[in-house]
């Protein structure tokens, strides 16, 4: 067999011993099928068709399910994004929960302005990013192996299914898309490099790792192992006897330390999860890694966990063997080891900070482990029996695809049905702005005060769909007498209600009446910080109970020290709710730390 013939050995033929392949490769149908499946053209067609179909399916999901309005945490960045507040370093560096996410905030800003505040733009950009990264991975794995293989289909199968929808359909998840995409781009660089990094290469790698660190804690967890990879090049230069090698080693070592310094700045004064031990929960860590295969892994956790552990152990063994036998490949092997180790490091951090890791949003940041493993076996698993491992990984991706697509479609439909869809439909239908806030505050996790602050400003600026918001029309008011209400865990003195945990007021109307809208106006002057959970419920007691369907629930945050100062004034709260039903009993639930709330008016409203 000539060298050119050896290079043309198909990935399917490589699974079969030569004698068996010769016996099967005769004029029979089985031999012809093996030859067809093992051809480069067939592998090329299958892999790229899989990529195109899954990317097209993800675009279809975005077209059907993406919303024109923000969701959840997006609202908390919107004031600076649109110019209500300053878009500056203080905003970029300000923590969000336990994260600092300056790079994702910049990405969101670009997406919002690129789409003129049509919030469907970010999902299109995120899916395109995953598609481009996947295509680049397919090309690079073909280059480093020397041919395309059918098992390369695992790349689009794991990177483009609908199980990523929580990150691709939600504009705020730039931090997940960003850290995963940037780290995968770094993996492609590692896979093609067999020599130590020079100063220029180390500077580019260091800058890339710093970007990852600025994508939140999901990026911070990757940094230590990736910095060790850069530092490995410094050690190689230090041991070299070539002129100027010590200076190069010093420069590369400093560049390797730079991402660690950035991590220190990112972590400064960030809240840490409460833990009674410094040992991570390995069960949670394994759950996190299993997410990378798809959502069906939670149905058979023992089997999936065993598969993931076995895959990691076999990959580590292959790296050790090739390190010993192929000195020329050691830098690339070390880079691949550090990359896979970075995802394992993130998983250990997840085990420290979480009690469960079965979350759709973790799928995207767990996948890079399996992409890294695939590259290890594509480059160094040349013996026919070694190729069983990447084939098994591809088979696992195929088996989990249906479950991932199903859960992605299901959750996307639930989001559209429960969160963004009704909110967007209310604006397009011309519902008055106070009722948009009162009936649909779920779109911002019930934080009513955020909508009170932002919607008037967005309407004034005519940004996107918010230019269609309308003010409340004139209503006929029918005051509701509440001072003789039945009180629980509260104290009433005139028009002031002192509330605590589980406070409620139940108001009985003189007779059943048809109510279109309820409006409760309150004034609060907080002395510190307090979160009040408010629920307004109604019923016709002759045939109904108080239920979630006949209620409006909101949260409002009272902070006497809010920044910027303009937010401190938002303590005159009007609660509106669409009722459109016969009512003879109303209940007001107010739950929070002790606070004095003055009720200035409580009215049943009817359009004039």
C-alpha positions as CSV (number, residue, x, y, z in Angstrom):
1,X,0.0,0.0,0.0
2,X,1.4,3.4,-1.0
3,X,1.4,6.4,1.3
4,X,-1.4,7.9,-0.8
5,X,-3.4,4.7,-0.5
6,X,-2.9,4.7,3.3
7,X,-4.2,8.3,3.6
8,X,-7.3,7.3,1.6
9,X,-8.3,4.5,4.1
10,X,-11.9,5.3,5.0
11,X,-13.1,5.8,8.6
12,X,-15.5,2.9,8.2
13,X,-12.8,0.5,6.8
14,X,-10.6,1.5,9.7
15,X,-13.0,-0.3,12.1
16,X,-12.6,-3.6,10.3
17,X,-9.4,-5.8,10.3
18,X,-7.7,-6.0,6.9
19,X,-8.5,-9.7,6.3
20,X,-12.2,-9.1,7.2
21,X,-12.3,-6.0,5.0
22,X,-10.9,-7.9,2.1
23,X,-13.5,-10.7,2.5
24,X,-16.3,-8.2,2.8
25,X,-15.0,-5.9,0.1
26,X,-15.8,-8.2,-2.8
27,X,-18.6,-7.7,-5.3
28,X,-21.3,-8.2,-2.6
29,X,-23.7,-5.6,-1.4
30,X,-22.1,-5.3,2.1
31,X,-18.7,-4.5,0.7
32,X,-20.2,-1.9,-1.6
33,X,-22.1,-0.4,1.3
34,X,-18.9,-0.2,3.4
35,X,-17.1,1.5,0.5
36,X,-19.9,4.0,0.1
37,X,-20.1,4.9,3.8
38,X,-16.3,5.1,4.1
39,X,-15.7,7.4,1.2
40,X,-14.6,11.0,1.8
41,X,-17.3,12.3,-0.4
42,X,-20.0,10.5,1.6
43,X,-18.6,11.8,5.0
44,X,-18.3,15.3,3.6
45,X,-21.9,15.2,2.4
46,X,-23.3,13.8,5.6
47,X,-21.5,16.1,7.9
48,X,-22.3,19.3,6.0
49,X,-25.9,18.3,5.4
50,X,-26.3,17.7,9.1
51,X,-24.8,21.1,9.8
52,X,-27.1,22.8,7.2
53,X,-30.3,21.0,8.4
54,X,-29.7,21.7,12.1
55,X,-28.6,25.3,11.5
56,X,-31.7,25.8,9.3
57,X,-33.9,24.3,12.0
58,X,-32.4,26.6,14.6
59,X,-33.1,29.6,12.4
60,X,-36.7,28.4,12.0
61,X,-37.0,28.2,15.8
62,X,-35.8,31.8,16.1
63,X,-38.1,32.9,13.4
64,X,-41.1,31.3,15.1
65,X,-40.3,31.9,18.8
66,X,-38.0,34.9,19.2
67,X,-39.8,37.9,20.7
68,X,-39.6,41.6,19.9
69,X,-39.4,42.4,23.6
70,X,-36.8,41.7,26.3
71,X,-37.2,38.9,28.8
72,X,-36.2,38.7,32.4
73,X,-32.7,39.9,33.2
74,X,-32.4,41.8,29.9
75,X,-34.6,44.5,31.5
76,X,-32.1,45.2,34.2
77,X,-29.5,46.3,31.6
78,X,-31.9,48.2,29.3
79,X,-31.7,51.6,31.0
80,X,-28.0,52.0,30.0
81,X,-28.5,50.3,26.7
82,X,-31.0,52.9,25.5
83,X,-29.4,56.0,27.0
84,X,-31.7,56.5,30.0
85,X,-28.7,56.0,32.2
86,X,-25.0,56.2,31.3
87,X,-23.4,53.5,29.2
88,X,-19.9,53.7,30.7
89,X,-17.3,51.6,32.4
90,X,-19.2,51.7,35.7
91,X,-22.2,50.1,34.0
92,X,-20.1,47.5,32.2
93,X,-18.2,46.5,35.4
94,X,-21.3,46.5,37.6
95,X,-22.0,43.0,38.8
96,X,-25.2,41.2,37.8
97,X,-26.0,38.6,40.5
98,X,-22.6,36.8,41.0
99,X,-21.3,37.8,37.5
100,X,-19.3,40.6,36.0
101,X,-20.2,40.5,32.3
102,X,-18.6,43.5,30.4
103,X,-18.1,41.6,27.2
104,X,-21.6,40.2,27.0
105,X,-23.0,43.7,27.7
106,X,-21.1,45.1,24.8
107,X,-22.4,42.3,22.6
108,X,-26.0,43.0,23.7
109,X,-25.5,46.7,23.1
110,X,-24.3,46.0,19.5
111,X,-27.2,43.6,18.8
112,X,-29.8,46.0,20.2
113,X,-28.6,49.0,18.1
114,X,-28.0,46.8,15.1
115,X,-31.6,45.7,15.1
116,X,-33.0,49.1,16.1
117,X,-34.2,47.6,19.4
118,X,-36.0,44.7,17.7
119,X,-35.0,42.2,20.3
120,X,-35.1,39.3,17.8
121,X,-31.7,40.5,16.5
122,X,-29.7,39.0,19.3
123,X,-31.1,35.5,18.7
124,X,-30.2,35.7,15.0
125,X,-26.7,36.8,15.9
126,X,-26.2,34.0,18.5
127,X,-27.4,31.2,16.2
128,X,-25.2,32.5,13.4
129,X,-22.2,32.6,15.8
130,X,-22.8,28.9,16.8
131,X,-23.2,28.0,13.1
132,X,-19.9,29.7,12.1
133,X,-18.0,28.2,15.0
134,X,-19.4,24.7,14.1
135,X,-18.5,25.1,10.5
136,X,-15.0,26.2,11.5
137,X,-14.6,23.2,13.7
138,X,-15.7,20.9,10.9
139,X,-13.1,22.4,8.6
140,X,-10.3,22.3,11.1
141,X,-10.9,18.7,12.2
142,X,-10.7,17.7,8.5
143,X,-7.4,19.6,8.1
144,X,-5.8,18.1,11.2
145,X,-7.0,14.6,10.5
146,X,-6.4,14.8,6.7
147,X,-9.9,13.8,5.7
148,X,-13.5,14.2,6.7
149,X,-15.1,11.4,8.8
150,X,-18.7,10.5,9.4
151,X,-18.1,10.9,13.1
152,X,-17.5,14.6,12.6
153,X,-21.3,14.9,12.4
154,X,-21.2,15.0,16.2
155,X,-20.1,18.6,16.0
156,X,-23.3,20.0,14.5
157,X,-25.3,17.4,16.4
158,X,-24.1,18.8,19.7
159,X,-23.6,22.4,18.9
160,X,-26.8,23.3,16.9
161,X,-29.7,21.4,18.3
162,X,-32.7,23.2,19.9
163,X,-31.5,22.3,23.4
164,X,-29.4,25.5,23.3
165,X,-32.6,27.6,23.0
166,X,-32.4,29.1,26.4
167,X,-29.1,30.8,25.3
168,X,-29.9,31.4,21.6
169,X,-33.5,32.8,22.1
170,X,-32.7,35.0,25.1
171,X,-30.7,38.1,24.4
172,X,-29.2,38.3,27.9
173,X,-27.4,35.0,27.4
174,X,-24.6,36.5,25.4
175,X,-22.4,35.5,28.4
176,X,-23.0,31.8,27.6
177,X,-22.8,32.1,23.9
178,X,-19.7,34.3,24.3
179,X,-17.7,32.1,26.6
180,X,-18.5,29.0,24.6
181,X,-17.8,30.5,21.2
182,X,-14.5,32.2,22.2
183,X,-13.2,29.1,24.0
184,X,-14.1,26.9,20.9
185,X,-12.2,29.4,18.7
186,X,-9.2,29.0,21.0
187,X,-9.5,25.2,20.7
188,X,-9.3,25.4,16.9
189,X,-6.1,27.4,17.4
190,X,-4.7,24.9,19.8
191,X,-5.6,22.0,17.5
192,X,-3.5,23.4,14.6
193,X,-0.4,24.4,16.6
194,X,2.3,21.8,17.4
195,X,5.0,24.2,18.6
196,X,5.3,26.5,21.6
197,X,3.7,29.9,21.5
198,X,5.9,32.9,20.7
199,X,5.3,36.3,22.1
200,X,2.8,37.3,19.4
201,X,0.9,34.0,19.8
202,X,1.0,34.2,23.5
203,X,-0.3,37.8,23.4
204,X,-3.2,36.7,21.2
205,X,-4.0,33.7,23.4
206,X,-3.8,35.8,26.6
207,X,-6.1,38.4,25.1
208,X,-8.6,35.7,24.1
209,X,-8.5,34.1,27.6
210,X,-9.1,37.5,29.2
211,X,-12.2,37.9,27.0
212,X,-13.4,34.6,28.3
213,X,-12.8,35.8,31.9
214,X,-14.9,38.9,31.2
215,X,-17.9,36.7,30.2
216,X,-19.0,35.9,33.8
217,X,-18.3,33.1,36.2
218,X,-18.9,30.6,33.4
219,X,-15.7,32.1,31.8
220,X,-13.8,32.5,35.0
221,X,-13.9,28.7,35.6
222,X,-12.1,28.1,32.3
223,X,-9.2,30.5,32.9
224,X,-6.8,28.7,35.2
225,X,-6.2,25.7,32.9
226,X,-6.0,27.9,29.8
227,X,-3.4,30.1,31.5
228,X,-1.4,27.0,32.4
229,X,-1.4,26.1,28.7
230,X,0.1,29.5,27.8
231,X,2.6,29.1,30.7
232,X,3.7,25.8,29.2
233,X,5.2,27.7,26.2
234,X,7.1,29.9,28.6
235,X,8.7,26.7,30.2
236,X,9.7,25.4,26.7
237,X,11.4,28.7,25.8
238,X,13.1,28.8,29.2
239,X,14.6,25.4,28.7
240,X,15.7,26.2,25.1
241,X,19.3,27.3,24.5
242,X,18.5,29.5,21.5
243,X,19.5,33.2,21.7
244,X,16.9,35.4,23.4
245,X,14.9,32.4,24.6
246,X,15.0,33.6,28.2
247,X,13.5,37.0,27.3
248,X,10.8,35.3,25.2
249,X,10.1,32.9,28.2
250,X,9.7,35.9,30.6
251,X,7.4,37.7,28.2
252,X,5.2,34.6,27.6
253,X,5.1,33.9,31.4
254,X,3.9,37.4,32.1
255,X,1.2,37.1,29.4
256,X,0.1,33.8,30.9
257,X,-0.4,35.6,34.2
258,X,-2.5,38.4,32.8
259,X,-5.8,36.4,32.6
260,X,-5.3,35.3,36.2
261,X,-4.9,39.0,37.2
262,X,-8.1,39.8,35.3
263,X,-9.9,37.0,37.2
264,X,-8.7,38.5,40.5
265,X,-10.3,41.9,39.4
266,X,-13.5,40.2,38.3
267,X,-13.8,38.3,41.6
268,X,-13.1,41.2,43.8
269,X,-16.0,41.8,46.2
270,X,-18.3,39.4,44.4
271,X,-20.7,37.5,46.6
272,X,-19.8,33.8,47.1
273,X,-22.3,31.0,47.4
274,X,-22.9,29.9,51.0
275,X,-21.1,26.6,51.6
276,X,-20.3,24.6,54.6
277,X,-17.4,22.8,52.9
278,X,-14.8,23.7,50.2
279,X,-15.3,20.3,48.5
280,X,-17.4,20.5,45.4
281,X,-20.4,18.3,44.9
282,X,-19.1,15.9,42.3
283,X,-22.7,14.7,41.5
284,X,-23.5,18.3,40.4
285,X,-20.3,18.5,38.5
286,X,-21.1,15.4,36.6
287,X,-24.6,16.6,35.9
288,X,-23.1,19.7,34.4
289,X,-20.9,17.8,32.0
290,X,-23.7,15.4,31.0
291,X,-25.7,18.5,29.8
292,X,-23.2,18.7,26.9
293,X,-24.6,15.5,25.4
294,X,-28.2,16.7,25.4
295,X,-31.2,16.7,27.6
296,X,-32.0,13.0,27.5
297,X,-29.1,12.3,29.9
298,X,-31.2,13.2,32.9
299,X,-33.5,10.2,32.1
300,X,-30.6,7.7,32.6
301,X,-28.1,9.5,34.7
302,X,-26.2,6.4,35.8
303,X,-25.5,5.3,32.2
304,X,-24.8,8.9,31.0
305,X,-22.5,9.6,33.9
306,X,-20.6,6.4,33.4
307,X,-20.2,7.2,29.7
308,X,-18.9,10.7,30.4
309,X,-16.4,9.5,33.1
310,X,-15.2,6.7,30.8
311,X,-14.8,9.1,27.9
312,X,-12.7,11.4,30.1
313,X,-10.5,8.6,31.5
314,X,-9.9,7.1,28.0
315,X,-9.0,10.5,26.6
316,X,-6.6,11.2,29.4
317,X,-5.0,7.7,28.8
318,X,-4.6,8.4,25.1
319,X,-3.0,11.8,25.8
320,X,-0.5,10.2,28.2
321,X,0.4,7.4,25.7
322,X,0.9,9.8,22.8
323,X,2.8,12.2,25.0
324,X,5.3,9.4,25.7
325,X,5.5,8.1,22.1
326,X,5.4,11.3,20.1
327,X,7.6,14.1,21.5
328,X,6.9,16.3,18.5
329,X,3.2,16.4,19.4
330,X,3.6,17.3,23.1
331,X,2.7,21.0,22.8
332,X,-0.5,20.2,21.0
333,X,-1.3,17.4,23.4
334,X,-0.7,19.7,26.3
335,X,-3.0,22.3,24.8
336,X,-5.8,19.8,24.2
337,X,-5.3,18.5,27.8
338,X,-5.5,22.0,29.2
339,X,-8.6,22.8,27.1
340,X,-10.5,19.7,28.3
341,X,-9.3,20.4,31.8
342,X,-10.7,23.9,31.7
343,X,-14.2,22.6,31.1
344,X,-13.7,20.0,33.9
345,X,-12.5,22.9,36.1
346,X,-15.7,24.8,35.3
347,X,-17.7,21.7,36.2
348,X,-16.0,21.5,39.6
349,X,-16.8,25.2,40.2
350,X,-20.4,24.4,39.3
351,X,-20.4,21.6,41.9
352,X,-19.2,24.1,44.4
353,X,-21.8,26.9,43.7
354,X,-24.9,25.0,42.6
355,X,-27.1,22.2,44.1
356,X,-28.3,21.0,40.7
357,X,-26.9,21.5,37.2
358,X,-29.7,20.1,35.0
359,X,-30.4,23.4,33.3
360,X,-30.8,24.1,29.6
361,X,-28.5,27.2,29.8
362,X,-25.6,25.0,30.8
363,X,-25.8,22.9,27.7
364,X,-23.9,25.4,25.6
365,X,-21.0,25.8,28.1
366,X,-20.6,22.0,28.7
367,X,-20.4,21.1,25.0
368,X,-16.8,22.3,24.5
369,X,-15.5,19.4,26.6
370,X,-16.9,16.9,24.0
371,X,-15.6,19.0,21.1
372,X,-12.2,19.0,22.7
373,X,-12.3,15.2,23.2
374,X,-13.4,14.7,19.6
375,X,-10.3,16.6,18.5
376,X,-8.0,14.5,20.7
377,X,-9.3,11.3,19.1
378,X,-9.4,12.7,15.6
379,X,-5.8,13.7,15.7
380,X,-4.3,10.9,17.8
381,X,-6.7,8.0,17.7
382,X,-5.4,6.5,14.5
383,X,-5.6,2.7,15.2
384,X,-8.9,1.1,14.0
385,X,-9.9,0.0,17.5
386,X,-9.3,3.5,18.9
387,X,-11.9,4.9,16.5
388,X,-14.6,3.2,18.4
389,X,-14.4,6.0,21.0
390,X,-15.3,8.9,18.7
391,X,-17.9,6.7,17.0
392,X,-19.5,6.1,20.4
393,X,-19.5,9.8,21.1
394,X,-21.2,10.5,17.8
395,X,-23.7,7.7,18.5
396,X,-24.5,9.3,21.9
397,X,-25.1,12.7,20.1
398,X,-27.5,11.0,17.7
399,X,-29.4,9.2,20.6
400,X,-29.8,12.5,22.5
401,X,-30.8,14.6,19.5
402,X,-34.5,13.9,19.6
403,X,-34.8,14.6,23.3
404,X,-32.8,17.9,23.0
405,X,-35.0,19.0,20.1
406,X,-38.2,18.2,22.0
407,X,-37.3,19.9,25.2
408,X,-36.0,23.0,23.2
409,X,-39.3,23.3,21.3
410,X,-41.3,22.7,24.5
411,X,-39.5,25.4,26.5
412,X,-39.5,27.9,23.7
413,X,-43.3,27.4,23.2
414,X,-43.8,27.9,27.0
415,X,-41.8,31.1,27.0
416,X,-43.8,32.5,24.1
417,X,-47.1,31.4,25.6
418,X,-46.5,32.5,29.2
419,X,-43.9,35.3,29.1
420,X,-43.1,37.3,25.9
421,X,-46.1,36.4,23.8
422,X,-48.9,38.0,25.9
423,X,-46.7,41.0,26.7
424,X,-46.0,41.6,23.1
425,X,-49.6,41.0,22.0
426,X,-50.9,43.4,24.7
427,X,-48.7,46.2,23.3
428,X,-49.7,45.5,19.7
429,X,-53.4,45.4,20.7
430,X,-53.1,48.9,22.2
431,X,-53.7,47.8,25.9
432,X,-53.1,50.8,28.2
433,X,-49.6,51.0,29.6
434,X,-50.6,50.6,33.2
435,X,-52.5,47.4,32.4
436,X,-49.6,46.1,30.3
437,X,-47.5,46.5,33.5
438,X,-50.1,45.1,35.9
439,X,-51.1,42.1,33.8
440,X,-47.8,41.1,32.3
441,X,-45.0,41.9,34.8
442,X,-44.0,38.2,34.5
443,X,-41.9,39.3,31.5
444,X,-39.5,40.8,34.0
445,X,-39.9,38.2,36.7
446,X,-42.7,40.2,38.4
447,X,-40.5,43.2,39.2
448,X,-43.2,45.8,38.6
449,X,-41.0,48.8,39.5
450,X,-38.6,48.0,36.6
451,X,-41.5,48.3,34.1
452,X,-42.7,51.5,35.9
453,X,-39.3,53.0,35.4
454,X,-38.5,51.8,31.8
455,X,-41.8,51.7,29.8
456,X,-42.5,55.4,29.8
457,X,-38.9,56.2,28.7
458,X,-39.0,53.5,26.0
459,X,-42.4,54.9,24.8
460,X,-41.0,58.5,24.8
461,X,-38.0,57.4,22.6
462,X,-40.2,55.3,20.3
463,X,-37.8,52.4,20.5
464,X,-38.9,49.3,18.6
465,X,-42.4,48.0,19.5
466,X,-42.5,50.3,22.6
467,X,-43.4,53.2,20.3
468,X,-46.8,51.7,20.1
469,X,-47.5,51.9,23.9
470,X,-50.6,54.0,24.8
471,X,-51.4,55.8,28.0
472,X,-54.4,55.0,30.1
473,X,-57.8,56.4,28.7
474,X,-60.3,58.2,30.8
475,X,-62.2,55.9,33.2
476,X,-65.3,56.2,35.4
477,X,-64.2,55.6,39.0
478,X,-66.1,53.7,41.6
479,X,-64.3,54.0,44.9
480,X,-64.0,50.8,47.0
481,X,-64.3,51.2,50.7
482,X,-61.5,49.1,52.2
483,X,-61.0,50.5,55.8
484,X,-63.4,48.0,57.3
485,X,-61.6,45.0,55.5
486,X,-60.9,41.8,57.3
487,X,-57.2,42.1,58.2
488,X,-54.7,39.3,58.8
489,X,-51.1,39.9,60.1
490,X,-51.4,43.6,59.5
491,X,-52.5,46.8,61.3
492,X,-54.7,49.5,59.8
493,X,-54.6,53.1,61.1
494,X,-56.6,55.4,58.9
495,X,-55.3,55.0,55.4
496,X,-52.0,53.5,56.5
497,X,-51.4,49.7,56.5
498,X,-48.5,48.3,58.5
499,X,-47.6,45.0,56.8
500,X,-45.3,42.1,57.6
501,X,-45.0,38.5,56.5
502,X,-48.2,37.0,55.2
503,X,-50.3,40.2,55.5
504,X,-53.7,40.4,53.8
505,X,-56.8,42.5,53.6
506,X,-60.1,40.9,52.4
507,X,-62.7,43.4,51.2
508,X,-66.4,42.5,50.8
509,X,-68.4,44.6,48.3
510,X,-71.9,45.6,49.2
511,X,-73.2,43.6,46.2
512,X,-71.8,41.7,43.2
513,X,-70.7,44.1,40.5
514,X,-69.1,43.8,37.1
515,X,-65.6,45.2,37.3
516,X,-63.5,45.9,34.2
517,X,-60.3,47.2,35.9
518,X,-59.0,47.5,39.5
519,X,-56.5,50.2,40.5
520,X,-54.8,50.5,43.9
521,X,-52.7,53.6,44.5
522,X,-50.1,53.5,47.3
523,X,-47.3,55.6,48.7
524,X,-44.3,54.2,50.5
525,X,-41.4,56.0,52.1
526,X,-38.8,53.3,52.9
527,X,-36.0,53.7,55.3
528,X,-33.9,50.9,54.0
529,X,-34.2,48.1,51.5
530,X,-37.3,45.9,51.3
531,X,-38.9,43.7,48.7
532,X,-42.7,43.5,48.8
533,X,-44.7,40.8,47.1
534,X,-48.1,42.1,46.1
535,X,-51.1,40.1,44.9
536,X,-54.5,41.4,44.0
537,X,-57.2,38.7,43.8
538,X,-60.9,38.8,43.1
539,X,-63.8,36.4,43.0
540,X,-67.6,36.0,42.9
541,X,-67.9,34.1,46.2
542,X,-71.2,32.6,45.2
543,X,-69.4,30.2,42.8
544,X,-65.6,30.8,42.8
545,X,-62.5,30.6,45.0
546,X,-59.5,32.9,44.9
547,X,-57.2,31.4,42.2
548,X,-54.0,32.3,40.4
549,X,-56.0,32.9,37.2
550,X,-58.1,35.5,38.9
551,X,-55.2,37.5,40.4
552,X,-52.4,39.8,39.5
553,X,-49.1,39.3,41.3
554,X,-46.1,41.7,41.3
555,X,-42.9,42.4,43.1
556,X,-41.6,45.9,43.9
557,X,-38.2,46.7,45.4
558,X,-38.1,49.5,47.9
559,X,-34.6,50.9,48.2
560,X,-33.9,54.2,50.0
561,X,-30.4,54.2,48.7
562,X,-31.0,53.2,45.0
563,X,-28.6,54.3,42.4
564,X,-29.0,56.3,40.2
565,X,-31.0,58.7,42.5
566,X,-33.8,58.8,40.0
567,X,-34.8,55.3,41.0
568,X,-35.4,56.4,44.6
569,X,-38.5,58.3,43.6
570,X,-40.3,55.2,42.3
571,X,-42.2,54.6,45.5
572,X,-45.6,55.9,44.5
573,X,-47.0,52.6,43.2
574,X,-50.2,52.2,41.2
575,X,-51.3,48.6,40.9
576,X,-53.6,47.9,37.9
577,X,-55.3,44.7,37.0
578,X,-57.7,43.7,34.2
579,X,-60.6,41.9,35.8
580,X,-63.6,41.9,33.4
581,X,-65.7,39.7,35.7
582,X,-68.4,39.8,38.3
583,X,-66.9,40.4,41.7
584,X,-68.1,40.6,45.3
585,X,-64.9,40.0,47.2
586,X,-61.3,41.3,46.8
587,X,-58.2,40.3,48.6
588,X,-55.0,42.2,48.8
589,X,-51.9,40.2,49.9
590,X,-48.8,42.1,50.9
591,X,-45.8,40.2,52.0
592,X,-42.4,41.6,53.1
593,X,-40.5,43.0,56.0
594,X,-42.4,45.4,58.2
595,X,-43.3,48.5,56.2
596,X,-45.9,51.3,56.4
597,X,-47.9,51.6,53.2
598,X,-50.4,54.4,52.7
599,X,-53.3,53.5,50.4
600,X,-54.4,56.8,48.7
601,X,-57.2,55.3,46.6
602,X,-58.7,52.0,45.6
603,X,-61.1,52.1,42.7
604,X,-63.1,49.9,40.3
605,X,-62.7,51.4,36.8
606,X,-65.0,51.4,33.8
607,X,-64.2,52.9,30.4
608,X,-66.2,56.0,29.6
